[in-house]
Amino acid sequence: MDKKESKPPKSSSIPPKRRIYSEILKENYTFAITLIDREISEKGKDPELLYNFAVCCSRTGNHNKCVSVLEELLLEFPRFYERDNVFRMEIYSLIEIGKYKEALEKTEERLKLAVDDIMLLSLKASAQEKSGEVGAAIETHMRILRLQPEHKNSLNSLGYLLLNDRSPNNEELKIAIDSLRKALQLSPENPAYLDSFGVLLAKLGKTEEARKAFLKALQGASSNDTILEHLKNLSQSSEQGA
């Protein structure tokens, strides 16, 4: 008797949540949102579905919707097991939509419960920097590095903030040099770190070396406006100094 060939299960036989998670893993966020919306409409609110709805909104750049979904989740399911990540995602989205004051307020609230949470401190530094509080952002990155000396993002951000649009003193310049060199040692091909190192080289008057750093950074991020702007400024400075 011939054996029947096994057929893959039809999409309708796959549990809805499994299918949703599968689409998220495949980065099909827009389709996942459609599936989640349909599931909630048919079966009612579910904390995991709301959480993943917010994740998809964040990944597709709809940060206003992400914040509203997360607020709804916290209101409806205050004991949700991913509560800490809910707050982190909400703070990140608040920063993305320019609500820096609100982001900082929520960050400070959470830091009272988790004083040395590196992710919260990183979000705090980001909000401070984007709101123009550069000195405060520098202090926050230094705090992170006291807790975790090889935190690459803070090494890079600290060095960059000490140099960009500033005239650092000798001590600050030394800290910036040490931080950016260490960041590059840890991640030598990272475009952001190469860009920051280019800013440092330009500040030190090493124009050609700075140009090489910017060009190498562009190999990994060819359309990055910040790197392109730094390269343009370097070229203009070179022409003016010629």
Secondary structure, DSSP 8 states (H G I E B T S, - for coil): ----------GGGS-HHHHHHHHHHTT-HHHHHHHHHHHHHHH---HHHHHHHHHHHHHTT-HHHHHHHHHHHHHH-TT-TTHHHHHHHHHHHHHHTT-HHHHHHHHHHHHTTSTT-HHHHHHHHHHHHHTT-HHHHHHHHHHHHHH-TT-HHHHHHHHHHHHTTS---HHHHHHHHHHHHHHHHH-TT-HHHHHHHHHHHHHTT-HHHHHHHHHHHHHH-TT-HHHHHHHHHHHHHHHHH-
